[in-house]
């Protein structure tokens, strides 16, 4: 409990505070703190990706919403197309998600 209250400090600091009678601990802490264990988990290495060597070889696309943003004309979503080689980006604003299929034909 004190470990969490003190911002997940090292257990030796908690014990030191107890010896100085600055905190009162009734029971001993046992096991490891789940939050501390989870925060020390390392991410897997991201390996470099080979980029395309020709124009329009690979197109990245994404459909997203504008969340709570008010827009003119009732636009709620946008679709992005990004060319992997040139990084040329095109953004289309749409009202409904089902319009995304029609966008790529424009």
N, C-alpha and C positions, 0 to 999 in steps of 0.2 A: 504494500500500500504506500509506504513512504517512498519507495523507489519511484513509483509513478508520480506521486505528488511533487517530488523534487525534480521532475523532468527527466526521469530515467537515468539518474546518475549511477556511477559505479557503486557496487555494493560496499566497497571499502569506505566510501564517504558516508553512507548511511550508518555503518557500524561506528565510525568516528563520531558522528553526531549523537549517537546513542551513548557512547562512552562519556561524552561531554555533557550528557543529560539535557541536550537541546531538544531531543525528540523522545517519545516514550513508545517503545515497541513491545507489545505483549507477546506476540508469537514470532518465531523465526520464519524468514521467508524461505520457501523451498522451491526448487526447480528454477527454470529459466523464464524470464519475462517474454511472453509471446511477441510483444511489440518490438522489443530489442532484437530478438532472433530474426523476425521478419525484415527489420530495417537493415540487417547486415547481409541479407541475401544479395548476391551479385548478379547482375544482368549477364546474359550470354553475349559473347562477342559478336558484333555485327561485322560480317565480312564485306569487303568492298564489292560493289556490283559493277559489272562491265557495262558501260554505256554504249548505246547504239552508235554505229559509224555512218549511218545514212539517214537522210531526212524522212520522217514519217515511218521509221522502222518500228517504233514502239510509241504508243499514245497512252498516257496515264489519264484517267478520268475519275471524277468524283462528283457526287450529288450531295448537297448539304442544305440545311435550312438556315434562315436568317434569325432564328430564335425569336426574341422579343423585339427585334428591330422593326420599326415602322418604315414602310417604303411606299413610294408612289405607285398607284395602279394595282395595289394588292399583291405585289411580288412577295412570295414566301420562300422560294428556293432558288438555288443557282447550281449550274453545272459547269465544271471546269474541264478543259481538255489541254494537256501539256505534252508537247513533243519532246521525247527523251533526248534527242540529239541536239536540237536547236534551243530547247527550253521555251519555244514560242508558246504562249498561253492564250487561250480564248475562253471567255466567261460568258455564259448565257443566263439571263434572269428568266425564271419561269414561275407561274402561279401555282401549278400543281405538279406533283412528282410524275404523273403519267405523261406529261409533256416532254420529259427528258428523252424519250425515244424519238420524238419528232425533231428535236434540236440537231441531232447529228446529220440530218438530211438538209439542213439550211446551208 
